[in-house]
Amino acid sequence: QSYGGFCLATYLSLAPAGVAAGLFTGGLPPALRSVTDVYRGTYRVLCQRNEQFYARYPEDRPLVNAILRLLQQQTVEMPRGGRLSCRRFQMLGIVLGSKSGFET
């Protein structure tokens, strides 16, 4: 369900002769439901996985909140450059949305 996946599916639908090769590395774009419905469902699952994580590791909730507050208040540089933003930090939780989840 990435932007690249949507682009590839669109090209394959509208101008397949113009695509020499394509590789979907994630989920396919929805064919029978709207993108909005798919993302709403994805968001619900992510919220459930977050709650499962914090039920298993309740001591992490205040720690994560403290880290996010710190990142809002000051600039934290990454070891190889760039800034560690709240959004970037939260991307660490992307594994919560995977089938294997946070226990792997």
Order of alpha helices (4+ residues) and beta strands (2+ residues): alpha-alpha-alpha-alpha
